[in-house]
Amino acid sequence: MTMLSFRIDDEDAADAQRFADRLGIDRSQLLRDALRRHLVRLRAETDIAAWIKTPLTAEESSFGDVADWGPSEDWSDWVDATR
C-alpha cells in the first residue's frame, strides 16, 4: 500500500472527520473510499469516451441479439423429475 499526503481546507478536514465519526470509520478509510469511488467514475467516463469514439462493429453487436433470445427451451416442467 502506498501512502498519499495532501493538504485540504480546514473546513473540508472537519467535515471529513465528522462524517468518519458518524459512520464509525477512520478518516483515512473515508478518504480512501471517496478516492476509490471517484477513480471508478473517472475510469467509467474514459470508457464511455472510448465507446463513443469507436462504436461496436456489426459483428460485435450481433451478440446482443443472441442475449435477447432468452432460454431456448422451457424446462420448468422437469422440476419434479428427480423426485
N, CA, C and O of each residue as an XYZ file, in Angstrom:
332
protein
N       0.849     -1.167      0.000
C       0.000      0.000      0.000
C       0.897      1.233      0.000
O       1.930      1.243      0.670
N       0.524      2.250     -0.728
C       1.277      3.489     -0.818
C       0.596      4.569      0.006
O      -0.631      4.660      0.038
N       1.386      5.369      0.657
C       0.835      6.472      1.448
C       0.791      7.728      0.596
O       1.782      8.093     -0.035
N      -0.360      8.388      0.579
C      -0.522      9.675     -0.090
C      -0.698     10.744      0.976
O      -1.294     10.501      2.025
N      -0.180     11.913      0.699
C      -0.320     13.031      1.633
C      -0.686     14.269      0.837
O      -0.077     14.555     -0.194
N      -1.684     15.005      1.318
C      -2.097     16.221      0.625
C      -2.724     17.187      1.609
O      -3.104     16.809      2.717
N      -2.826     18.417      1.200
C      -3.397     19.461      2.048
C      -4.818     19.789      1.577
O      -5.102     19.826      0.379
N      -5.705     20.027      2.556
C      -7.069     20.446      2.250
C      -7.455     21.570      3.199
O      -6.790     21.802      4.208
N      -8.532     22.261      2.865
C      -9.036     23.334      3.723
C      -9.435     22.772      5.085
O      -9.824     21.611      5.208
N      -9.329     23.614      6.092
C      -9.708     23.199      7.456
C     -11.161     22.753      7.522
O     -11.490     21.789      8.213
N     -12.021     23.451      6.806
C     -13.451     23.109      6.814
C     -13.684     21.726      6.209
O     -14.476     20.948      6.740
N     -12.998     21.408      5.099
C     -13.133     20.086      4.494
C     -12.588     19.001      5.421
O     -13.159     17.913      5.504
N     -11.494     19.287      6.114
C     -10.923     18.321      7.055
C     -11.894     18.057      8.207
O     -12.061     16.917      8.639
N     -12.526     19.107      8.693
C     -13.502     18.955      9.778
C     -14.707     18.152      9.300
O     -15.207     17.293     10.027
N     -15.180     18.428      8.076
C     -16.296     17.657      7.511
C     -15.924     16.182      7.371
O     -16.717     15.302      7.705
N     -14.727     15.921      6.879
C     -14.274     14.541      6.714
C     -14.263     13.826      8.066
O     -14.699     12.680      8.168
N     -13.774     14.491      9.085
C     -13.723     13.880     10.412
C     -15.124     13.647     10.969
O     -15.387     12.607     11.572
N     -16.027     14.613     10.770
C     -17.399     14.478     11.248
C     -18.096     13.278     10.598
O     -18.753     12.484     11.271
N     -17.938     13.167      9.272
C     -18.587     12.049      8.584
C     -17.947     10.718      8.956
O     -18.650      9.717      9.096
N     -16.661     10.688      9.115
C     -15.986      9.459      9.535
C     -16.493      9.027     10.911
O     -16.778      7.851     11.137
N     -16.601      9.990     11.825
C     -17.119      9.677     13.164
C     -18.549      9.157     13.088
O     -18.912      8.198     13.769
N     -19.351      9.800     12.255
C     -20.749      9.415     12.101
C     -20.887      8.005     11.536
O     -21.795      7.261     11.907
N     -19.974      7.649     10.635
C     -20.011      6.332     10.014
C     -19.281      5.274     10.836
O     -19.380      4.080     10.556
N     -18.559      5.719     11.838
C     -17.824      4.784     12.684
C     -16.597      4.200     12.016
O     -16.224      3.056     12.278
N     -15.965      4.989     11.149
C     -14.748      4.534     10.473
C     -13.650      5.572     10.658
O     -13.917      6.701     11.071
N     -12.420      5.187     10.353
C     -11.307      6.143     10.404
C     -11.434      7.142      9.272
O     -11.989      6.841      8.215
N     -10.916      8.323      9.507
C     -10.926      9.346      8.460
C     -10.167      8.856      7.231
O     -10.566      9.136      6.100
N      -9.076      8.125      7.450
C      -8.310      7.588      6.321
C      -9.171      6.659      5.472
O      -9.102      6.693      4.243
N      -9.978      5.836      6.125
C     -10.859      4.925      5.384
C     -11.885      5.707      4.574
O     -12.171      5.358      3.429
N     -12.435      6.758      5.159
C     -13.390      7.606      4.447
C     -12.745      8.197      3.193
O     -13.343      8.189      2.116
N     -11.541      8.702      3.340
C     -10.850      9.314      2.200
C     -10.455      8.273      1.154
O     -10.539      8.543     -0.044
N     -10.023      7.078      1.593
C      -9.700      6.012      0.632
C     -10.930      5.618     -0.171
O     -10.865      5.465     -1.391
N     -12.060      5.455      0.528
C     -13.300      5.090     -0.163
C     -13.737      6.170     -1.142
O     -14.167      5.872     -2.256
N     -13.625      7.424     -0.719
C     -14.025      8.536     -1.591
C     -13.128      8.594     -2.833
O     -13.613      8.804     -3.945
N     -11.844      8.411     -2.640
C     -10.922      8.426     -3.772
C     -11.205      7.260     -4.705
O     -11.220      7.430     -5.925
N     -11.429      6.079     -4.143
C     -11.721      4.905     -4.965
C     -12.978      5.112     -5.802
O     -12.984      4.797     -6.992
N     -14.052      5.641     -5.191
C     -15.290      5.898     -5.937
C     -15.072      6.921     -7.041
O     -15.609      6.781     -8.140
N     -14.288      7.944     -6.752
C     -14.032      8.974     -7.757
C     -13.210      8.401     -8.920
O     -13.469      8.721    -10.080
N     -12.237      7.572     -8.613
C     -11.430      6.957     -9.675
C     -12.259      6.013    -10.534
O     -12.059      5.947    -11.747
N     -13.181      5.287     -9.925
C     -14.077      4.412    -10.686
C     -14.916      5.250    -11.643
O     -15.109      4.871    -12.798
N     -15.414      6.383    -11.167
C     -16.208      7.277    -12.023
C     -15.383      7.815    -13.183
O     -15.859      7.868    -14.317
N     -14.144      8.216    -12.899
C     -13.276      8.733    -13.957
C     -12.953      7.655    -14.989
O     -12.919      7.931    -16.188
N     -12.715      6.424    -14.523
C     -12.457      5.327    -15.470
C     -13.684      5.070    -16.340
O     -13.558      4.819    -17.538
N     -14.863      5.132    -15.740
C     -16.101      4.926    -16.499
C     -16.264      6.004    -17.563
O     -16.666      5.714    -18.690
N     -15.956      7.232    -17.210
C     -16.054      8.317    -18.190
C     -15.072      8.103    -19.334
O     -15.385      8.406    -20.485
N     -13.898      7.588    -19.029
C     -12.908      7.282    -20.067
C     -13.420      6.163    -20.965
O     -13.268      6.222    -22.185
N     -14.032      5.136    -20.355
C     -14.605      4.035    -21.134
C     -15.721      4.528    -22.047
O     -15.819      4.111    -23.201
N     -16.554      5.412    -21.526
C     -17.660      5.955    -22.335
C     -17.115      6.696    -23.539
O     -17.614      6.537    -24.653
N     -16.089      7.507    -23.316
C     -15.487      8.259    -24.424
C     -14.915      7.307    -25.467
O     -15.030      7.560    -26.666
N     -14.301      6.214    -25.022
C     -13.735      5.239    -25.959
C     -14.831      4.559    -26.765
O     -14.673      4.346    -27.967
N     -15.960      4.209    -26.107
C     -17.065      3.558    -26.812
C     -17.692      4.498    -27.831
O     -18.089      4.071    -28.915
N     -17.782      5.781    -27.482
C     -18.349      6.758    -28.418
C     -17.425      6.942    -29.612
O     -17.879      7.034    -30.753
N     -16.132      6.993    -29.343
C     -15.135      7.196    -30.406
C     -15.054      5.977    -31.311
O     -14.888      6.121    -32.522
N     -15.169      4.777    -30.745
C     -15.055      3.545    -31.512
C     -16.245      2.646    -31.182
O     -16.134      1.769    -30.325
N     -17.379      2.853    -31.849
C     -18.555      2.039    -31.543
C     -18.345      0.579    -31.970
O     -17.413      0.261    -32.708
N     -19.220     -0.284    -31.494
C     -19.146     -1.697    -31.840
C     -19.338     -1.900    -33.339
O     -20.082     -1.169    -33.992
N     -18.653     -2.907    -33.866
C     -18.873     -3.279    -35.258
C     -20.157     -4.088    -35.340
O     -20.717     -4.467    -34.311
N     -20.630     -4.355    -36.550
C     -21.848     -5.146    -36.730
C     -21.671     -6.548    -36.155
O     -22.595     -7.107    -35.564
N     -20.467     -7.116    -36.335
C     -20.213     -8.454    -35.802
C     -20.259     -8.457    -34.271
O     -20.821     -9.372    -33.668
N     -19.669     -7.437    -33.645
C     -19.657     -7.363    -32.188
C     -21.049     -7.135    -31.614
O     -21.397     -7.721    -30.588
N     -21.835     -6.307    -32.251
C     -23.167     -6.024    -31.724
C     -24.150     -7.166    -31.980
O     -25.216     -7.202    -31.365
N     -23.816     -8.100    -32.874
C     -24.718     -9.226    -33.148
C     -24.880    -10.122    -31.920
O     -25.896    -10.806    -31.798
N     -23.906    -10.135    -31.009
C     -24.027    -10.934    -29.792
C     -25.163    -10.418    -28.904
O     -25.751    -11.193    -28.150
N     -25.472     -9.150    -28.981
C     -26.581     -8.600    -28.209
C     -27.913     -9.193    -28.619
O     -28.796     -9.388    -27.784
N     -28.063     -9.483    -29.915
C     -29.300    -10.104    -30.392
C     -29.480    -11.492    -29.791
O     -30.598    -11.871    -29.442
N     -28.403    -12.252    -29.667
C     -28.470    -13.594    -29.093
C     -28.898    -13.516    -27.628
O     -29.668    -14.357    -27.163
N     -28.410    -12.522    -26.906
C     -28.752    -12.374    -25.490
C     -30.240    -12.104    -25.303
O     -30.797    -12.433    -24.256
N     -30.885    -11.515    -26.291
C     -32.314    -11.204    -26.204
C     -33.201    -12.420    -26.455
O     -34.406    -12.357    -26.211
N     -32.638    -13.514    -26.932
C     -33.443    -14.698    -27.237
C     -34.056    -15.307    -25.996
O     -35.190    -15.784    -26.035
N     -33.333    -15.297    -24.908
C     -33.817    -15.949    -23.695
C     -33.554    -17.442    -23.760
O     -32.832    -17.900    -24.645
N     -34.123    -18.210    -22.845
C     -33.888    -19.657    -22.851
C     -34.448    -20.292    -24.121
O     -35.508    -19.905    -24.611
N     -33.724    -21.260    -24.634
C     -34.181    -21.888    -25.878
C     -35.331    -22.862    -25.632
O     -36.139    -23.103    -26.529
N     -35.410    -23.418    -24.436
C     -36.500    -24.341    -24.114
C     -36.976    -24.083    -22.694
O     -36.227    -23.584    -21.854
N     -38.207    -24.423    -22.442
C     -38.760    -24.290    -21.094
C     -38.646    -25.628    -20.379
O     -39.347    -26.578    -20.725
N     -37.779    -25.708    -19.396
C     -37.540    -26.937    -18.655
C     -38.229    -26.903    -17.291
O     -37.962    -27.764    -16.453
N     -39.096    -25.944    -17.054
C     -39.709    -25.812    -15.732
C     -40.569    -27.020    -15.358
O     -40.742    -27.299    -14.171
N     -41.110    -27.740    -16.342
C     -41.942    -28.899    -16.019
C     -41.099    -30.104    -15.585
O     -41.665    -31.109    -15.154
N     -39.776    -30.034    -15.684
C     -38.873    -31.094    -15.261
C     -38.461    -30.940    -13.798
O     -37.660    -31.729    -13.296
N     -38.990    -29.950    -13.124
C     -38.559    -29.646    -11.753
C     -38.783    -30.831    -10.816
O     -38.009    -31.029     -9.879
N     -39.825    -31.617    -11.054
C     -40.110    -32.754    -10.174
C     -39.586    -34.082    -10.729
O     -39.929    -35.137    -10.195
N     -38.780    -34.059    -11.767
C     -38.284    -35.281    -12.412
C     -37.351    -36.078    -11.510
O     -37.224    -37.291    -11.679
N     -36.701    -35.428    -10.562
C     -35.766    -36.139     -9.687
C     -36.442    -36.664     -8.430
O     -35.764    -37.249     -7.586
N     -37.700    -36.489     -8.276
C     -38.416    -36.925     -7.066
C     -39.038    -38.268     -7.243
O     -39.675    -38.779     -6.322
